[in-house]
């Protein structure tokens, strides 16, 4: 028997426990999981005006706090709806010359992803070129991103909003594509990937109809070294593979 107040050798502090498995430390599950590690609503209404903590413009963003050891303080890659940050964590070490920002609408998920990055930074001294914030991209993208500053933008496994009355909540639409074109450099690439065919067709249709985007196909798309990671590296991608679902993706270029 242990005396009162005596700690067991393998005791884990409450704040260090993983919310999915209290017997494991939080950092032990950051790198490899297919089940989502925190309880959060699977859907969030982007039309609700409940996300008010945002800067007036990119000049008011605390870039030095988000990328303290990175040479470049402004992002040139944006992951929209990044969820738990699995994709960005993979890309960070593969493409260290890029500065990447993930935007996730659900606060709990964004906070978990931030803890994940902090853990990787402290344990491995890596991943200084990525950060994740809670943000409603449908409303506040220009508050963080300056005109023509982004080289690559991803939309991976977004909420499909199945009901027709909720199509206006989808992250790709004619009006929103104008916002994304504003942020992208001429020649920059926009990627989409989903396991819902109807949503994949929807996103591709709107991109094809927009005058500021052209589809990339054939050998150029097949040789794109970013595309396999964009489709396969996130937690949603692993879930899709586990469920043996097809992936529907496309790549577009921002044109003048």
C-alpha positions as CSV (number, residue, x, y, z in Angstrom):
1,X,0.0,0.0,0.0
2,X,1.2,3.5,-0.8
3,X,1.1,6.2,1.8
4,X,-1.3,9.1,1.2
5,X,0.2,11.6,-1.2
6,X,2.7,9.2,-2.6
7,X,2.9,9.2,-6.4
8,X,3.1,6.0,-8.4
9,X,6.0,5.7,-10.8
10,X,3.7,5.7,-13.9
11,X,1.2,8.3,-12.6
12,X,0.2,10.8,-15.3
13,X,-0.8,14.4,-14.4
14,X,-4.4,15.2,-15.3
15,X,-3.4,18.0,-17.7
16,X,-1.0,15.6,-19.5
17,X,-3.6,12.8,-20.0
18,X,-4.9,12.2,-23.5
19,X,-8.7,12.9,-23.5
20,X,-9.3,9.8,-25.5
21,X,-7.3,7.4,-23.3
22,X,-6.4,8.6,-19.7
23,X,-3.8,5.9,-19.3
24,X,-1.7,7.5,-22.1
25,X,0.1,10.8,-22.1
26,X,-1.3,13.5,-24.5
27,X,2.0,13.8,-26.5
28,X,2.0,10.0,-27.2
29,X,-1.0,10.2,-29.5
30,X,-0.3,13.4,-31.4
31,X,1.6,11.6,-34.2
32,X,-0.7,8.7,-35.0
33,X,-4.4,8.4,-34.6
34,X,-7.5,7.8,-36.8
35,X,-10.1,8.4,-34.1
36,X,-10.6,12.0,-33.2
37,X,-8.9,12.9,-29.9
38,X,-11.2,15.5,-28.4
39,X,-15.0,15.8,-28.2
40,X,-16.2,18.5,-30.6
41,X,-19.2,19.0,-32.7
42,X,-18.7,17.5,-36.1
43,X,-20.5,20.5,-37.7
44,X,-20.4,24.2,-37.1
45,X,-22.7,26.8,-38.7
46,X,-20.3,29.3,-40.4
47,X,-23.2,31.7,-41.0
48,X,-23.6,32.4,-37.3
49,X,-22.0,35.6,-36.2
50,X,-20.3,34.1,-33.1
51,X,-16.6,34.4,-34.1
52,X,-15.8,38.0,-33.1
53,X,-12.2,37.8,-31.9
54,X,-10.3,38.7,-35.1
55,X,-7.8,41.4,-36.0
56,X,-8.8,44.4,-38.1
57,X,-6.2,43.5,-40.8
58,X,-3.1,41.2,-41.2
59,X,-1.0,44.0,-39.8
60,X,-2.6,43.4,-36.4
61,X,-1.9,39.7,-36.3
62,X,0.7,38.5,-33.8
63,X,2.9,36.8,-36.3
64,X,6.0,36.8,-34.1
65,X,4.1,34.9,-31.4
66,X,2.9,32.3,-33.9
67,X,6.2,31.8,-35.7
68,X,8.9,32.8,-33.2
69,X,11.7,30.8,-34.7
70,X,10.7,31.0,-38.3
71,X,12.5,33.4,-40.7
72,X,9.3,34.2,-42.6
73,X,6.5,35.5,-40.3
74,X,3.7,35.7,-42.9
75,X,2.1,32.5,-44.3
76,X,2.2,31.6,-48.0
77,X,0.2,28.3,-47.5
78,X,-3.3,28.1,-46.0
79,X,-5.1,25.0,-44.9
80,X,-8.8,25.8,-44.7
81,X,-10.7,23.6,-42.2
82,X,-7.4,22.0,-41.0
83,X,-9.1,20.1,-38.1
84,X,-6.5,18.5,-35.9
85,X,-3.5,19.6,-38.0
86,X,-2.3,16.2,-39.3
87,X,-1.8,17.5,-42.8
88,X,0.1,20.5,-41.8
89,X,2.3,18.5,-39.4
90,X,3.3,16.3,-42.4
91,X,3.9,19.2,-44.7
92,X,5.9,21.2,-42.2
93,X,9.0,18.9,-42.4
94,X,8.6,18.0,-46.1
95,X,8.5,21.7,-47.2
96,X,10.3,23.7,-44.5
97,X,10.8,26.6,-46.9
98,X,7.0,27.4,-46.7
99,X,5.2,29.2,-43.8
100,X,1.8,27.6,-43.3
101,X,-1.3,28.6,-41.5
102,X,-4.3,26.4,-40.7
103,X,-7.7,27.7,-40.0
104,X,-10.3,25.7,-38.1
105,X,-13.8,27.0,-37.1
106,X,-14.2,24.7,-34.1
107,X,-12.4,26.2,-31.0
108,X,-11.7,23.0,-29.1
109,X,-10.2,21.4,-32.2
110,X,-8.1,24.4,-32.9
111,X,-6.8,24.5,-29.3
112,X,-5.9,20.8,-29.5
113,X,-4.0,21.4,-32.8
114,X,-2.1,24.2,-31.2
115,X,-1.1,22.0,-28.3
116,X,0.0,19.4,-30.8
117,X,2.3,21.9,-32.5
118,X,3.7,23.2,-29.2
119,X,4.5,19.6,-28.2
120,X,6.4,19.0,-31.4
121,X,8.3,22.2,-31.1
122,X,9.4,21.5,-27.5
123,X,10.1,17.8,-28.0
124,X,11.7,17.8,-31.4
125,X,12.5,21.5,-32.1
126,X,10.6,21.2,-35.4
127,X,7.4,22.5,-36.9
128,X,8.2,26.2,-36.3
129,X,6.8,27.0,-39.8
130,X,3.2,26.1,-39.0
131,X,0.5,27.4,-36.8
132,X,-3.3,26.9,-36.4
133,X,-6.0,29.3,-35.4
134,X,-9.7,29.3,-34.8
135,X,-11.3,31.3,-37.6
136,X,-14.4,31.4,-39.7
137,X,-12.8,31.6,-43.2
138,X,-16.2,32.5,-44.8
139,X,-16.2,35.8,-43.0
140,X,-12.7,36.7,-41.8
141,X,-10.1,35.4,-44.3
142,X,-9.0,39.0,-45.4
143,X,-8.4,39.9,-41.8
144,X,-5.5,37.5,-41.7
145,X,-4.3,37.2,-45.4
146,X,-3.1,40.0,-47.6
147,X,-3.9,40.2,-51.3
148,X,-1.9,38.0,-53.6
149,X,0.3,36.5,-50.8
150,X,-0.7,32.7,-50.9
151,X,1.1,30.1,-53.0
152,X,-1.1,27.1,-52.1
153,X,-4.6,26.7,-50.5
154,X,-6.2,23.4,-49.4
155,X,-9.8,22.4,-48.8
156,X,-9.6,18.8,-47.6
157,X,-12.7,16.8,-46.5
158,X,-14.9,19.8,-45.7
159,X,-18.3,19.6,-44.2
160,X,-20.6,18.4,-47.1
161,X,-23.8,20.1,-45.7
162,X,-25.9,17.4,-47.4
163,X,-29.3,19.2,-47.2
164,X,-30.0,21.5,-50.2
165,X,-31.1,24.3,-47.9
166,X,-27.6,24.2,-46.3
167,X,-25.6,24.4,-49.6
168,X,-25.0,28.1,-48.9
169,X,-22.8,26.9,-46.0
170,X,-20.4,25.0,-48.2
171,X,-16.9,26.3,-48.2
172,X,-16.7,26.5,-52.0
173,X,-19.1,28.8,-53.8
174,X,-19.0,31.6,-56.4
175,X,-18.7,34.4,-53.9
176,X,-16.2,32.6,-51.7
177,X,-14.0,31.8,-54.7
178,X,-13.6,35.5,-55.2
179,X,-12.2,35.8,-51.7
180,X,-9.8,32.9,-52.3
181,X,-8.7,34.5,-55.6
182,X,-8.0,37.7,-53.7
183,X,-5.6,35.8,-51.4
184,X,-3.9,33.7,-54.0
185,X,-1.0,34.8,-56.1
186,X,-1.4,34.5,-59.9
187,X,-0.1,31.0,-60.7
188,X,-0.9,29.7,-57.2
189,X,-2.7,26.4,-56.7
190,X,-5.9,25.6,-55.0
191,X,-6.6,21.9,-54.0
192,X,-9.8,20.2,-53.0
193,X,-10.3,16.6,-51.7
194,X,-13.4,14.9,-50.3
195,X,-14.9,11.5,-49.8
196,X,-18.3,12.7,-50.8
197,X,-18.8,12.6,-54.6
198,X,-21.6,15.1,-54.7
199,X,-19.5,17.6,-52.8
200,X,-16.5,16.9,-55.0
201,X,-18.6,17.5,-58.1
202,X,-20.0,20.7,-56.6
203,X,-16.6,22.2,-55.8
204,X,-15.1,21.3,-59.2
205,X,-18.2,22.7,-61.0
206,X,-17.9,26.1,-59.2
207,X,-14.1,26.2,-59.9
208,X,-14.6,25.4,-63.6
209,X,-17.2,28.2,-63.9
210,X,-15.1,30.8,-62.2
211,X,-13.1,33.1,-64.6
212,X,-10.0,33.3,-62.2
213,X,-9.3,29.6,-62.0
214,X,-8.3,26.9,-64.5
215,X,-8.0,23.2,-63.9
216,X,-4.7,21.4,-63.8
217,X,-4.8,17.9,-65.2
218,X,-2.6,15.3,-66.8
219,X,1.1,15.0,-66.2
220,X,1.3,18.3,-64.3
221,X,-1.2,17.2,-61.7
222,X,0.2,13.7,-61.5
223,X,3.7,15.0,-60.8
224,X,2.5,17.5,-58.1
225,X,4.4,16.4,-55.0
226,X,2.0,18.1,-52.7
227,X,-1.1,16.3,-53.9
228,X,-0.5,12.8,-52.4
229,X,0.0,14.4,-49.0
230,X,-3.0,16.7,-49.3
231,X,-5.2,13.7,-50.1
232,X,-3.7,11.2,-47.7
233,X,-2.0,12.8,-44.7
234,X,-4.9,14.2,-42.6
235,X,-6.9,12.4,-39.9
236,X,-9.9,12.6,-42.2
237,X,-7.9,10.9,-44.9
238,X,-7.0,8.0,-42.7
239,X,-10.6,7.6,-41.6
240,X,-11.6,7.6,-45.3
241,X,-9.1,4.9,-46.1
242,X,-10.2,2.9,-43.1
243,X,-13.8,3.0,-44.4
244,X,-12.5,2.2,-47.9
245,X,-14.2,5.2,-49.4
246,X,-13.2,6.8,-52.7
247,X,-11.4,10.2,-52.7
248,X,-12.5,12.9,-55.1
249,X,-10.0,15.6,-55.7
250,X,-9.0,18.3,-58.1
251,X,-6.3,21.0,-58.6
252,X,-6.8,24.5,-60.0
253,X,-4.5,27.3,-60.8
254,X,-5.2,31.0,-60.1
255,X,-5.1,32.9,-63.4
256,X,-5.4,36.6,-64.3
